[in-house]
Each structure stands twice: as structure tokens, then as C-alpha cells.
Amino acid sequence: MARKAKPVPNRAPIPERVDSVPPPEVVTVRSRRVACDGVGGALGHPKVWLEMGDDGFVECGYCDRRFVLASDSEGVASEQLAPGVYVGSHGH
């Protein structure tokens, strides 16, 4: 004798896209290459390097911070503009 399948309770519909959810933090930077470590010390995440390409922004896959290229972009990077975020090719 075959068992009957249990009825599945009604569930809320799953949204198709979550693009409308704002990022938790937006950081304006002057370089298309940025580093992110979550800025949480021991509570952060491993340092990752992110490249914007031509998009003008990039999001960290760990903490969802969004890095947006400043309107006067590609100038000299500034630690004051994004403290603890930018690490240039000179490796400071």
C-alpha cells in the first residue's frame, strides 16, 4: 500500500530578485581597485581585493559593502576619503 504525501503548508512567495535591498554601507573611493576586510577587526572578514571594471561600483561578497567610484575618480587615493579601505599599489 502506497503512502500518501503530506500536504505542504502554505508558504510566503519567494521574491524573484533582491536588487531593491539597499547595501548596508556605501563607501566612496577614488580608485577602481579597493580592499575590504569588513572593518571589524576580529569580527571582520579576510581581506579581499575588489575591481570595479567599468561599472563604477563593486560590492563585497562577504559584508555587502558597496564601493562607489567618486565623480572625480582616478585621482590620488585618499585615506581620509575612505579610512582603512584603500591600499594602493605602493602597499602601505
N, CA, C and O atoms as CSV, one atom per row, in Angstrom:
chain,resi,resn,atom,element,x,y,z
A,1,MET,N,N,0.847,-1.157,0.000
A,1,MET,CA,C,0.000,0.000,0.000
A,1,MET,C,C,0.908,1.241,0.000
A,1,MET,O,O,1.824,1.334,0.818
A,2,ALA,N,N,0.666,2.170,-0.890
A,2,ALA,CA,C,1.481,3.376,-1.052
A,2,ALA,C,C,1.115,4.400,0.019
A,2,ALA,O,O,-0.049,4.538,0.396
A,3,ARG,N,N,2.119,5.105,0.496
A,3,ARG,CA,C,1.886,6.170,1.479
A,3,ARG,C,C,1.415,7.432,0.779
A,3,ARG,O,O,1.789,7.706,-0.361
A,4,LYS,N,N,0.602,8.184,1.469
A,4,LYS,CA,C,0.159,9.461,0.926
A,4,LYS,C,C,1.174,10.530,1.302
A,4,LYS,O,O,1.737,10.522,2.397
A,5,ALA,N,N,1.389,11.438,0.379
A,5,ALA,CA,C,2.315,12.548,0.647
A,5,ALA,C,C,1.675,13.510,1.621
A,5,ALA,O,O,0.474,13.771,1.558
A,6,LYS,N,N,2.497,14.044,2.535
A,6,LYS,CA,C,1.995,15.023,3.484
A,6,LYS,C,C,1.738,16.336,2.756
A,6,LYS,O,O,2.507,16.724,1.876
A,7,PRO,N,N,0.664,17.016,3.119
A,7,PRO,CA,C,0.418,18.303,2.462
A,7,PRO,C,C,1.482,19.326,2.877
A,7,PRO,O,O,1.920,19.341,4.028
A,8,VAL,N,N,1.886,20.167,1.944
A,8,VAL,CA,C,2.879,21.208,2.193
A,8,VAL,C,C,2.137,22.454,2.667
A,8,VAL,O,O,1.213,22.914,1.996
A,9,PRO,N,N,2.531,23.005,3.816
A,9,PRO,CA,C,1.852,24.202,4.306
A,9,PRO,C,C,2.076,25.379,3.349
A,9,PRO,O,O,3.071,25.438,2.627
A,10,ASN,N,N,1.130,26.303,3.367
A,10,ASN,CA,C,1.264,27.493,2.524
A,10,ASN,C,C,2.471,28.297,2.982
A,10,ASN,O,O,2.655,28.540,4.175
A,11,ARG,N,N,3.276,28.700,2.037
A,11,ARG,CA,C,4.473,29.476,2.339
A,11,ARG,C,C,4.393,30.815,1.621
A,11,ARG,O,O,3.744,30.948,0.583
A,12,ALA,N,N,5.057,31.791,2.190
A,12,ALA,CA,C,5.112,33.100,1.556
A,12,ALA,C,C,5.869,32.979,0.237
A,12,ALA,O,O,6.817,32.199,0.142
A,13,PRO,N,N,5.469,33.732,-0.773
A,13,PRO,CA,C,6.184,33.649,-2.049
A,13,PRO,C,C,7.622,34.134,-1.907
A,13,PRO,O,O,7.899,35.063,-1.148
A,14,ILE,N,N,8.514,33.514,-2.626
A,14,ILE,CA,C,9.921,33.878,-2.604
A,14,ILE,C,C,10.128,34.990,-3.619
A,14,ILE,O,O,9.758,34.833,-4.783
A,15,PRO,N,N,10.713,36.115,-3.203
A,15,PRO,CA,C,10.932,37.195,-4.165
A,15,PRO,C,C,11.888,36.742,-5.258
A,15,PRO,O,O,12.844,36.012,-4.997
A,16,GLU,N,N,11.623,37.180,-6.481
A,16,GLU,CA,C,12.459,36.762,-7.603
A,16,GLU,C,C,13.822,37.438,-7.587
A,16,GLU,O,O,14.824,36.810,-7.930
A,17,ARG,N,N,13.877,38.717,-7.191
A,17,ARG,CA,C,15.135,39.441,-7.124
A,17,ARG,C,C,15.171,40.271,-5.854
A,17,ARG,O,O,14.138,40.731,-5.368
A,18,VAL,N,N,16.353,40.453,-5.328
A,18,VAL,CA,C,16.500,41.264,-4.123
A,18,VAL,C,C,17.296,42.529,-4.412
A,18,VAL,O,O,17.932,43.082,-3.515
A,19,ASP,N,N,17.263,42.990,-5.665
A,19,ASP,CA,C,18.006,44.192,-6.041
A,19,ASP,C,C,17.514,45.431,-5.310
A,19,ASP,O,O,18.244,46.417,-5.203
A,20,SER,N,N,16.291,45.394,-4.808
A,20,SER,CA,C,15.743,46.572,-4.149
A,20,SER,C,C,16.256,46.740,-2.719
A,20,SER,O,O,16.001,47.766,-2.090
A,21,VAL,N,N,16.968,45.752,-2.207
A,21,VAL,CA,C,17.509,45.835,-0.852
A,21,VAL,C,C,18.769,46.696,-0.889
A,21,VAL,O,O,19.712,46.366,-1.608
A,22,PRO,N,N,18.806,47.792,-0.130
A,22,PRO,CA,C,19.990,48.665,-0.169
A,22,PRO,C,C,21.182,48.001,0.516
A,22,PRO,O,O,21.007,47.187,1.423
A,23,PRO,N,N,22.409,48.355,0.075
A,23,PRO,CA,C,23.587,47.806,0.742
A,23,PRO,C,C,23.675,48.349,2.158
A,23,PRO,O,O,23.179,49.444,2.421
A,24,PRO,N,N,24.295,47.612,3.083
A,24,PRO,CA,C,24.388,48.074,4.467
A,24,PRO,C,C,25.264,49.317,4.619
A,24,PRO,O,O,25.081,50.092,5.558
A,25,GLU,N,N,26.211,49.513,3.703
A,25,GLU,CA,C,27.092,50.672,3.789
A,25,GLU,C,C,27.602,51.007,2.388
A,25,GLU,O,O,27.929,50.111,1.610
A,26,VAL,N,N,27.666,52.287,2.077
A,26,VAL,CA,C,28.211,52.741,0.802
A,26,VAL,C,C,29.452,53.573,1.100
A,26,VAL,O,O,29.404,54.520,1.885
A,27,VAL,N,N,30.563,53.209,0.464
A,27,VAL,CA,C,31.837,53.887,0.677
A,27,VAL,C,C,32.280,54.488,-0.647
A,27,VAL,O,O,32.391,53.777,-1.646
A,28,THR,N,N,32.533,55.790,-0.664
A,28,THR,CA,C,33.015,56.467,-1.866
A,28,THR,C,C,34.534,56.377,-1.896
A,28,THR,O,O,35.204,56.706,-0.918
A,29,VAL,N,N,35.073,55.925,-3.033
A,29,VAL,CA,C,36.520,55.745,-3.180
A,29,VAL,C,C,36.990,56.415,-4.466
A,29,VAL,O,O,36.181,56.753,-5.330
A,30,ARG,N,N,38.308,56.604,-4.588
A,30,ARG,CA,C,38.886,57.256,-5.765
A,30,ARG,C,C,39.635,56.286,-6.665
A,30,ARG,O,O,40.260,56.717,-7.634
A,31,SER,N,N,39.592,55.017,-6.382
A,31,SER,CA,C,40.302,54.027,-7.178
A,31,SER,C,C,39.353,52.896,-7.553
A,31,SER,O,O,38.452,52.550,-6.788
A,32,ARG,N,N,39.560,52.330,-8.723
A,32,ARG,CA,C,38.723,51.200,-9.149
A,32,ARG,C,C,39.150,49.903,-8.466
A,32,ARG,O,O,38.459,48.890,-8.572
A,33,ARG,N,N,40.278,49.927,-7.771
A,33,ARG,CA,C,40.752,48.749,-7.037
A,33,ARG,C,C,40.734,49.077,-5.563
A,33,ARG,O,O,41.416,50.003,-5.126
A,34,VAL,N,N,39.963,48.330,-4.789
A,34,VAL,CA,C,39.850,48.576,-3.347
A,34,VAL,C,C,40.038,47.271,-2.590
A,34,VAL,O,O,39.897,46.181,-3.144
A,35,ALA,N,N,40.358,47.410,-1.317
A,35,ALA,CA,C,40.478,46.261,-0.426
A,35,ALA,C,C,39.407,46.390,0.643
A,35,ALA,O,O,39.122,47.491,1.114
A,36,CYS,N,N,38.813,45.265,1.027
A,36,CYS,CA,C,37.811,45.276,2.088
A,36,CYS,C,C,38.124,44.147,3.063
A,36,CYS,O,O,38.402,43.018,2.659
A,37,ASP,N,N,38.074,44.473,4.350
A,37,ASP,CA,C,38.253,43.441,5.378
A,37,ASP,C,C,37.110,43.477,6.381
A,37,ASP,O,O,37.205,42.903,7.466
A,38,GLY,N,N,36.031,44.156,6.012
A,38,GLY,CA,C,34.877,44.237,6.898
A,38,GLY,C,C,34.999,45.314,7.950
A,38,GLY,O,O,34.019,45.617,8.631
A,39,VAL,N,N,36.180,45.907,8.107
A,39,VAL,CA,C,36.462,46.944,9.092
A,39,VAL,C,C,35.876,46.574,10.444
A,39,VAL,O,O,35.281,47.409,11.125
A,40,GLY,N,N,36.047,45.329,10.822
A,40,GLY,CA,C,35.521,44.903,12.100
A,40,GLY,C,C,36.566,44.272,12.984
A,40,GLY,O,O,36.230,43.636,13.983
A,41,GLY,N,N,37.837,44.436,12.635
A,41,GLY,CA,C,38.885,43.813,13.431
A,41,GLY,C,C,38.685,42.307,13.466
A,41,GLY,O,O,38.625,41.660,12.420
A,42,ALA,N,N,38.583,41.755,14.654
A,42,ALA,CA,C,38.377,40.312,14.791
A,42,ALA,C,C,37.008,39.879,14.288
A,42,ALA,O,O,36.800,38.707,13.974
A,43,LEU,N,N,36.082,40.817,14.210
A,43,LEU,CA,C,34.736,40.483,13.731
A,43,LEU,C,C,34.580,40.721,12.232
A,43,LEU,O,O,33.492,40.536,11.688
A,44,GLY,N,N,35.647,41.126,11.567
A,44,GLY,CA,C,35.592,41.397,10.135
A,44,GLY,C,C,35.651,40.104,9.336
A,44,GLY,O,O,35.165,39.062,9.778
A,45,HIS,N,N,36.251,40.186,8.157
A,45,HIS,CA,C,36.410,39.010,7.302
A,45,HIS,C,C,37.781,39.079,6.654
A,45,HIS,O,O,38.463,40.097,6.780
A,46,PRO,N,N,38.207,38.023,5.962
A,46,PRO,CA,C,39.520,38.074,5.308
A,46,PRO,C,C,39.583,39.240,4.325
A,46,PRO,O,O,38.584,39.577,3.689
A,47,LYS,N,N,40.757,39.853,4.203
A,47,LYS,CA,C,40.914,40.964,3.261
A,47,LYS,C,C,40.760,40.442,1.841
A,47,LYS,O,O,41.402,39.468,1.449
A,48,VAL,N,N,39.906,41.101,1.083
A,48,VAL,CA,C,39.714,40.759,-0.325
A,48,VAL,C,C,39.951,42.001,-1.161
A,48,VAL,O,O,39.654,43.117,-0.734
A,49,TRP,N,N,40.487,41.801,-2.350
A,49,TRP,CA,C,40.694,42.888,-3.296
A,49,TRP,C,C,39.556,42.852,-4.297
A,49,TRP,O,O,39.213,41.794,-4.824
A,50,LEU,N,N,38.975,44.009,-4.558
A,50,LEU,CA,C,37.833,44.101,-5.456
A,50,LEU,C,C,38.161,45.053,-6.598
A,50,LEU,O,O,38.746,46.113,-6.377
A,51,GLU,N,N,37.787,44.679,-7.819
A,51,GLU,CA,C,37.996,45.507,-9.003
A,51,GLU,C,C,36.638,45.944,-9.538
A,51,GLU,O,O,35.739,45.116,-9.686
A,52,MET,N,N,36.478,47.227,-9.828
A,52,MET,CA,C,35.206,47.750,-10.324
A,52,MET,C,C,34.986,47.496,-11.808
A,52,MET,O,O,33.843,47.357,-12.243
A,53,GLY,N,N,36.025,47.434,-12.571
A,53,GLY,CA,C,35.835,47.358,-14.012
A,53,GLY,C,C,35.237,48.667,-14.496
A,53,GLY,O,O,35.659,49.734,-14.050
A,54,ASP,N,N,34.268,48.613,-15.393
A,54,ASP,CA,C,33.643,49.821,-15.937
A,54,ASP,C,C,32.337,50.174,-15.248
A,54,ASP,O,O,31.679,51.136,-15.644
A,55,ASP,N,N,31.945,49.424,-14.230
A,55,ASP,CA,C,30.644,49.618,-13.597
A,55,ASP,C,C,30.553,50.875,-12.735
A,55,ASP,O,O,29.471,51.448,-12.609
A,56,GLY,N,N,31.648,51.314,-12.145
A,56,GLY,CA,C,31.601,52.472,-11.261
A,56,GLY,C,C,31.273,52.108,-9.830
A,56,GLY,O,O,31.220,52.985,-8.968
A,57,PHE,N,N,31.050,50.831,-9.560
A,57,PHE,CA,C,30.843,50.363,-8.194
A,57,PHE,C,C,31.152,48.876,-8.130
A,57,PHE,O,O,31.180,48.190,-9.152
A,58,VAL,N,N,31.383,48.387,-6.915
A,58,VAL,CA,C,31.585,46.959,-6.677
A,58,VAL,C,C,31.104,46.662,-5.267
A,58,VAL,O,O,31.211,47.513,-4.384
A,59,GLU,N,N,30.578,45.468,-5.047
A,59,GLU,CA,C,30.100,45.066,-3.720
A,59,GLU,C,C,30.936,43.919,-3.190
A,59,GLU,O,O,31.306,43.005,-3.927
A,60,CYS,N,N,31.226,43.983,-1.899
A,60,CYS,CA,C,31.992,42.928,-1.243
A,60,CYS,C,C,31.099,41.700,-1.077
A,60,CYS,O,O,29.963,41.808,-0.615
A,61,GLY,N,N,31.610,40.558,-1.448
A,61,GLY,CA,C,30.851,39.319,-1.332
A,61,GLY,C,C,30.694,38.837,0.105
A,61,GLY,O,O,29.815,38.023,0.389
A,62,TYR,N,N,31.534,39.329,1.016
A,62,TYR,CA,C,31.437,38.941,2.417
A,62,TYR,C,C,30.446,39.810,3.191
A,62,TYR,O,O,29.526,39.295,3.828
A,63,CYS,N,N,30.638,41.130,3.133
A,63,CYS,CA,C,29.862,42.012,4.012
A,63,CYS,C,C,28.871,42.901,3.255
A,63,CYS,O,O,28.148,43.680,3.876
A,64,ASP,N,N,28.828,42.796,1.932
A,64,ASP,CA,C,27.892,43.543,1.091
A,64,ASP,C,C,28.125,45.045,1.074
A,64,ASP,O,O,27.271,45.790,0.593
A,65,ARG,N,N,29.265,45.508,1.589
A,65,ARG,CA,C,29.564,46.938,1.470
A,65,ARG,C,C,29.678,47.267,-0.008
A,65,ARG,O,O,30.226,46.489,-0.788
A,66,ARG,N,N,29.156,48.426,-0.385
A,66,ARG,CA,C,29.240,48.873,-1.776
A,66,ARG,C,C,30.272,49.992,-1.868
A,66,ARG,O,O,30.186,50.994,-1.158
A,67,PHE,N,N,31.241,49.805,-2.747
A,67,PHE,CA,C,32.263,50.804,-3.002
A,67,PHE,C,C,31.907,51.501,-4.301
A,67,PHE,O,O,31.785,50.863,-5.347
A,68,VAL,N,N,31.738,52.830,-4.227
A,68,VAL,CA,C,31.313,53.623,-5.375
A,68,VAL,C,C,32.443,54.564,-5.762
A,68,VAL,O,O,33.044,55.219,-4.911
A,69,LEU,N,N,32.719,54.621,-7.056
A,69,LEU,CA,C,33.767,55.483,-7.554
A,69,LEU,C,C,33.330,56.941,-7.457
A,69,LEU,O,O,32.231,57.290,-7.887
A,70,ALA,N,N,34.187,57.794,-6.894
A,70,ALA,CA,C,33.883,59.223,-6.754
A,70,ALA,C,C,33.747,59.861,-8.136
A,70,ALA,O,O,34.341,59.392,-9.107
A,71,SER,N,N,32.969,60.923,-8.211
A,71,SER,CA,C,32.722,61.564,-9.503
A,71,SER,C,C,34.006,62.104,-10.130
A,71,SER,O,O,34.129,62.113,-11.355
A,72,ASP,N,N,34.953,62.547,-9.328
A,72,ASP,CA,C,36.251,62.993,-9.845
A,72,ASP,C,C,37.265,61.864,-9.672
A,72,ASP,O,O,38.326,62.055,-9.078
A,73,SER,N,N,36.932,60.714,-10.186
A,73,SER,CA,C,37.670,59.480,-9.944
A,73,SER,C,C,39.048,59.438,-10.572
A,73,SER,O,O,39.442,60.298,-11.360
A,74,GLU,N,N,39.759,58.395,-10.184
A,74,GLU,CA,C,41.092,58.046,-10.668
A,74,GLU,C,C,42.157,59.057,-10.270
A,74,GLU,O,O,43.232,59.091,-10.869
A,75,GLY,N,N,41.873,59.875,-9.273
A,75,GLY,CA,C,42.896,60.764,-8.743
A,75,GLY,C,C,43.745,60.000,-7.743
A,75,GLY,O,O,43.700,58.771,-7.684
A,76,VAL,N,N,44.497,60.715,-6.981
A,76,VAL,CA,C,45.311,60.095,-5.944
A,76,VAL,C,C,44.377,59.575,-4.856
A,76,VAL,O,O,43.475,60.288,-4.416
A,77,ALA,N,N,44.589,58.357,-4.430
A,77,ALA,CA,C,43.735,57.763,-3.402
A,77,ALA,C,C,43.920,58.499,-2.083
A,77,ALA,O,O,45.006,58.993,-1.779
A,78,SER,N,N,42.850,58.563,-1.308
A,78,SER,CA,C,42.899,59.305,-0.062
A,78,SER,C,C,42.445,58.449,1.098
A,78,SER,O,O,41.344,57.898,1.082
A,79,GLU,N,N,43.286,58.338,2.100
A,79,GLU,CA,C,42.927,57.616,3.309
A,79,GLU,C,C,41.813,58.342,4.044
A,79,GLU,O,O,41.052,57.709,4.776
A,80,GLN,N,N,41.698,59.663,3.868
A,80,GLN,CA,C,40.635,60.432,4.516
A,80,GLN,C,C,39.287,60.179,3.857
A,80,GLN,O,O,38.254,60.232,4.524
A,81,LEU,N,N,39.284,59.902,2.542
A,81,LEU,CA,C,38.034,59.654,1.829
A,81,LEU,C,C,37.426,58.321,2.262
A,81,LEU,O,O,36.211,58.218,2.428
A,82,ALA,N,N,38.248,57.324,2.442
A,82,ALA,CA,C,37.768,56.007,2.859
A,82,ALA,C,C,38.776,55.392,3.806
A,82,ALA,O,O,39.571,54.552,3.384
A,83,PRO,N,N,38.770,55.783,5.081
A,83,PRO,CA,C,39.795,55.289,6.010
A,83,PRO,C,C,39.739,53.778,6.201
A,83,PRO,O,O,38.673,53.194,6.397
A,84,GLY,N,N,40.914,53.164,6.137
A,84,GLY,CA,C,41.004,51.727,6.356
A,84,GLY,C,C,40.560,50.887,5.188
A,84,GLY,O,O,40.515,49.661,5.293
A,85,VAL,N,N,40.234,51.506,4.089
A,85,VAL,CA,C,39.702,50.751,2.948
A,85,VAL,C,C,40.710,50.673,1.823
A,85,VAL,O,O,40.985,49.587,1.311
A,86,TYR,N,N,41.266,51.807,1.429
A,86,TYR,CA,C,42.138,51.829,0.272
A,86,TYR,C,C,43.550,51.425,0.633
A,86,TYR,O,O,44.121,51.907,1.611
A,87,VAL,N,N,44.094,50.549,-0.155
A,87,VAL,CA,C,45.503,50.215,-0.063
A,87,VAL,C,C,46.013,50.244,-1.491
A,87,VAL,O,O,45.621,49.407,-2.303
A,88,GLY,N,N,46.860,51.174,-1.803
A,88,GLY,CA,C,47.326,51.357,-3.173
A,88,GLY,C,C,48.393,50.364,-3.564
A,88,GLY,O,O,48.788,49.491,-2.791
A,89,SER,N,N,48.847,50.529,-4.797
A,89,SER,CA,C,49.860,49.629,-5.344
A,89,SER,C,C,51.189,49.759,-4.611
A,89,SER,O,O,52.035,48.868,-4.691
A,90,HIS,N,N,51.378,50.885,-3.887
A,90,HIS,CA,C,52.617,51.075,-3.132
A,90,HIS,C,C,52.628,50.278,-1.831
A,90,HIS,O,O,53.656,50.227,-1.155
A,91,GLY,N,N,51.505,49.654,-1.465
A,91,GLY,CA,C,51.463,48.711,-0.368
A,91,GLY,C,C,51.594,49.280,1.023
A,91,GLY,O,O,52.289,48.688,1.849
A,92,HIS,N,N,50.957,50.408,1.328
A,92,HIS,CA,C,51.048,50.944,2.694
A,92,HIS,C,C,50.175,50.190,3.655
A,92,HIS,O,O,50.138,50.516,4.842
